[in-house]
């Protein structure tokens, strides 16, 4: 376990900046709660960012089967009804499919630590190893840019305010694919000073 953790840390040193990576994957999860000890995954979505493009045609999406009751008030946001998650993939199966699709590419997300913790919990439940490779949090990338411009700034960490500051439209907020896409657009805004619209080309081979 210690050797594995050190190995992952060492590999992460080679990608100090996500802006230098040829491709980054923006990921988001919808869950039953924000408590990693009891929460269950409801859905996983991820989109690749290559050059100046967000490739929705290459996206990953899974609805995940949950045993916990789905908050009916939250359905209006994440749009996953109890019947939807009832017939979803098993958590370990969905997380394993995601890791295989990811293929070691750097991960990007909003509160990425929470998402990775949830995915790794599902992976352990399936007897699989965790997620390798570097991971980056949009909050930290945004904070660094703000402080470079004004060291006395106290930038917001709220996603809606980050998106507004970068001129990124809200795309189906509180859904896994919508938030993954919005974070990807914000990343392009930080990298190039512009928030590019996603590229839609061809069928989705990875959708369940």
C-alpha positions as CSV (number, residue, x, y, z in Angstrom):
1,X,0.0,0.0,0.0
2,X,2.8,2.4,0.9
3,X,4.8,1.6,-2.2
4,X,1.7,2.1,-4.4
5,X,1.0,5.5,-2.7
6,X,4.6,6.6,-3.3
7,X,4.4,5.5,-6.9
8,X,1.3,7.5,-7.5
9,X,2.8,10.5,-5.9
10,X,6.0,10.2,-8.0
11,X,4.0,10.0,-11.2
12,X,2.1,13.1,-10.3
13,X,5.2,15.1,-10.0
14,X,5.7,14.9,-13.7
15,X,2.5,16.9,-14.4
16,X,2.8,20.0,-12.1
17,X,0.5,21.9,-14.5
18,X,-2.5,20.6,-16.3
19,X,-2.0,23.2,-18.9
20,X,1.0,21.3,-20.2
21,X,-0.8,18.0,-20.7
22,X,-1.9,17.1,-24.2
23,X,-5.2,15.9,-22.9
24,X,-7.1,16.3,-19.6
25,X,-10.4,14.6,-18.5
26,X,-13.1,16.6,-16.7
27,X,-15.1,14.4,-14.4
28,X,-18.1,14.8,-12.2
29,X,-20.2,12.6,-10.0
30,X,-23.7,12.9,-8.6
31,X,-24.1,11.2,-5.2
32,X,-26.7,10.6,-2.6
33,X,-24.9,12.9,-0.2
34,X,-21.6,14.7,0.4
35,X,-20.5,12.4,3.2
36,X,-17.9,10.0,1.7
37,X,-18.5,7.5,4.6
38,X,-22.2,6.9,3.6
39,X,-22.8,8.5,0.2
40,X,-23.5,6.4,-2.9
41,X,-22.7,7.2,-6.5
42,X,-25.7,8.0,-8.7
43,X,-24.0,8.9,-11.9
44,X,-20.5,9.4,-13.4
45,X,-19.7,11.6,-16.4
46,X,-16.5,12.7,-17.9
47,X,-15.4,14.6,-21.0
48,X,-11.9,14.8,-22.6
49,X,-10.3,18.2,-23.2
50,X,-7.9,18.1,-26.1
51,X,-6.2,21.2,-27.4
52,X,-9.0,23.8,-27.4
53,X,-11.8,21.3,-27.7
54,X,-14.2,19.5,-25.4
55,X,-15.0,16.2,-27.0
56,X,-18.5,15.3,-26.0
57,X,-18.5,12.6,-28.7
58,X,-15.9,10.8,-26.7
59,X,-17.5,11.2,-23.3
60,X,-18.1,8.6,-20.6
61,X,-21.4,8.3,-18.9
62,X,-22.9,5.8,-16.4
63,X,-26.0,5.8,-14.2
64,X,-25.1,3.8,-11.1
65,X,-27.4,1.6,-9.0
66,X,-27.8,2.9,-5.5
67,X,-29.3,1.2,-2.5
68,X,-29.9,4.3,-0.5
69,X,-33.2,6.2,-1.0
70,X,-32.9,9.0,-3.6
71,X,-33.8,12.4,-2.2
72,X,-36.9,13.3,-4.3
73,X,-36.2,17.0,-3.7
74,X,-32.8,16.6,-5.3
75,X,-34.3,14.8,-8.4
76,X,-35.2,18.2,-9.8
77,X,-31.5,19.0,-9.9
78,X,-29.6,15.9,-10.9
79,X,-32.7,14.5,-12.8
80,X,-32.2,10.9,-11.7
81,X,-35.4,9.3,-10.5
82,X,-35.4,6.2,-8.2
83,X,-36.4,4.1,-11.2
84,X,-33.3,5.4,-13.1
85,X,-30.7,4.4,-10.5
86,X,-32.6,1.1,-9.8
87,X,-31.5,-0.2,-13.2
88,X,-28.1,1.4,-13.3
89,X,-24.7,-0.3,-13.3
90,X,-23.2,-1.7,-10.0
91,X,-20.8,0.9,-8.4
92,X,-17.7,-1.2,-8.8
93,X,-18.6,-2.1,-12.4
94,X,-19.2,1.6,-13.3
95,X,-16.0,2.8,-11.6
96,X,-13.9,0.0,-13.2
97,X,-15.3,0.9,-16.6
98,X,-14.4,4.6,-16.0
99,X,-10.8,3.8,-15.0
100,X,-10.3,1.6,-18.0
101,X,-11.7,4.4,-20.2
102,X,-9.6,7.0,-18.5
103,X,-6.4,5.2,-19.2
104,X,-4.2,7.2,-16.9
105,X,-5.0,10.7,-18.3
106,X,-4.9,13.6,-15.8
107,X,-8.2,14.3,-14.0
108,X,-9.8,17.7,-13.6
109,X,-12.9,18.4,-11.4
110,X,-14.6,20.7,-8.9
111,X,-13.9,19.2,-5.5
112,X,-11.9,16.5,-7.3
113,X,-10.8,14.9,-4.0
114,X,-14.4,14.0,-3.2
115,X,-15.1,12.5,-6.6
116,X,-11.9,10.4,-6.5
117,X,-12.6,9.2,-2.9
118,X,-16.0,8.0,-4.1
119,X,-14.6,6.3,-7.1
120,X,-11.8,4.6,-5.2
121,X,-14.3,3.4,-2.6
122,X,-16.3,1.7,-5.4
123,X,-13.1,0.3,-6.9
124,X,-12.1,-1.2,-3.6
125,X,-15.5,-2.8,-3.2
126,X,-14.9,-4.5,-6.5
127,X,-11.4,-5.6,-5.5
128,X,-9.7,-3.2,-7.9
129,X,-6.9,-0.7,-7.3
130,X,-7.4,3.0,-7.0
131,X,-6.9,5.8,-9.6
132,X,-3.4,6.6,-10.8
133,X,-2.2,9.7,-12.4
134,X,-2.4,13.4,-11.5
135,X,-5.6,15.2,-10.5
136,X,-6.4,18.9,-10.5
137,X,-9.1,20.9,-8.8
138,X,-10.7,23.8,-10.6
139,X,-11.0,25.7,-7.4
140,X,-7.2,25.7,-6.9
141,X,-6.5,26.6,-10.5
142,X,-8.9,29.5,-10.3
143,X,-7.5,30.6,-7.0
144,X,-3.9,30.6,-8.3
145,X,-4.8,32.7,-11.3
146,X,-6.7,35.2,-9.2
147,X,-3.8,35.6,-6.8
148,X,-1.3,36.0,-9.6
149,X,-3.4,39.0,-10.8
150,X,-4.0,40.4,-7.4
151,X,-2.2,38.9,-4.3
152,X,-4.7,40.5,-2.0
153,X,-7.7,38.9,-3.7
154,X,-9.9,36.4,-1.9
155,X,-11.4,34.5,-4.9
156,X,-14.7,32.7,-4.4
157,X,-14.6,28.9,-4.4
158,X,-18.3,28.5,-5.4
159,X,-18.6,26.9,-8.8
160,X,-21.4,29.2,-10.0
161,X,-19.3,32.2,-9.2
162,X,-16.2,30.8,-10.8
163,X,-18.2,30.0,-14.0
164,X,-19.6,33.6,-14.0
165,X,-16.2,35.1,-13.5
166,X,-14.8,33.2,-16.5
167,X,-17.9,33.8,-18.7
168,X,-18.9,30.2,-18.8
169,X,-22.6,29.5,-19.3
170,X,-24.3,27.0,-17.0
171,X,-24.8,23.8,-18.8
172,X,-27.4,21.5,-17.1
173,X,-26.0,22.3,-13.6
174,X,-26.2,19.6,-11.0
175,X,-26.1,16.8,-13.6
176,X,-22.8,14.9,-13.9
177,X,-22.4,15.6,-17.6
178,X,-23.5,19.2,-17.3
179,X,-21.0,20.0,-14.5
180,X,-18.2,18.0,-16.1
181,X,-18.7,20.1,-19.3
182,X,-19.0,23.4,-17.4
183,X,-15.7,22.6,-15.5
184,X,-14.1,21.8,-18.8
185,X,-15.2,25.1,-20.3
186,X,-13.9,26.9,-17.2
187,X,-10.5,25.1,-17.6
188,X,-10.3,26.4,-21.2
189,X,-11.1,29.8,-20.0
190,X,-8.2,29.7,-17.5
191,X,-5.8,28.2,-20.1
192,X,-6.6,30.3,-23.2
193,X,-8.6,33.2,-21.8
194,X,-11.8,31.9,-23.6
195,X,-14.5,29.4,-22.8
196,X,-14.9,27.2,-25.9
197,X,-18.2,25.4,-26.6
198,X,-18.1,21.6,-26.6
199,X,-17.5,19.8,-29.8
200,X,-20.2,17.3,-30.7
201,X,-19.1,14.8,-33.3
202,X,-20.3,11.2,-34.0
203,X,-22.0,8.7,-31.8
204,X,-21.2,8.1,-28.1
205,X,-19.5,4.7,-27.9
206,X,-19.2,4.7,-24.1
207,X,-22.7,5.5,-23.0
208,X,-24.5,2.9,-21.1
